[in-house]
Amino acid sequence: MGRLHTNRHKVSVWRAVWRLGLACTHIVVGLLTILLRFPRLSPEQREIRVQVWSRTMLVRLGIRLQVQGDATLSGPLLLVANHISWLDITSLHAARFCRFVSKADVQAWPVIGALASGVGTLFIQRESRRDAMRVVHHMAERLRAGDVLAVFPEGTTSDGVDLLPFHANLLQAAIAAGVPVQPVALQFIDTHSGERSLAPCYVGDDTLLGSIWRTVRARGITVCIVFGAPQAAQGRERRAWAHALREDVISLRAQAPR
């Protein structure tokens, strides 16, 4: 595994500012689409719009998308992925549409909260056990209805070098609904060197603005998404299944191209 870094080669400040401008404009376009167009679109048309918007956002930020493995075309399905960056949701949406389960704080974020709500995000109060159970029941209902949902079972972002333990609570929704779970691995790679890039990380003392600035200053980043095989619980209780899925994601990360 190559040495970790935040991309030694950077674009000019002016190029970075240009990328930020393009990204901000694209966010406004997305918000207007949700407010003005989504009410008249079918669910399938909305999903296509979300995926196209997400792919375009990656291009605006100078990020390439590389997908490996097969994304299951339809639900019901629960995706579980490692969590590195504020870019994870956009990256996964670029690979395939899904509804995310996110912390409730995001709903209050200016603009971003409206975008997240518009694409069907389910919000959860982390500190509330009662709210967590409500979300599990809601997730199970949506899974039975055929939705594709996605969760980050680490519960927070990590640096992408090592995975945090997987929390098992939300897996109960897949067990209750009797639907498969598909492990997914994300990595950000320096496009030129093939080494893992820490530029998009958002962990520890990082600020969101600092992470965004590192990302737009990077000369080239590729987000690699590796889909594993969907699997059933096969009688496993949620904690054992969470541990097995974490090992699967670790194995999938090793398959990401360098």
Secondary structure, 3 states (H helix, E strand, C coil): CCCCECCCCECCHHHHHHHHHHHHHHHHHHHHHHHHHHHHCCHHHHHHHHHHHHHHHHHHCCEEEEEECCCCCCCCEEEEECCCECCHHHHHHHHCCCEEEEEHHHHHCCCHHHHHHHCCCEEECCCCHHHHHHHHHHHHHHHHCCCEEEECCCCCCCCCCCCCCCCCCCHHHHHHHCCCEEEEEEEEEECCCCCEECCCECCCCCCHHHHHHHHHHECCEEEEEEECCCECCCCCCHHHHHHHHHHHHHHHHHHCCC
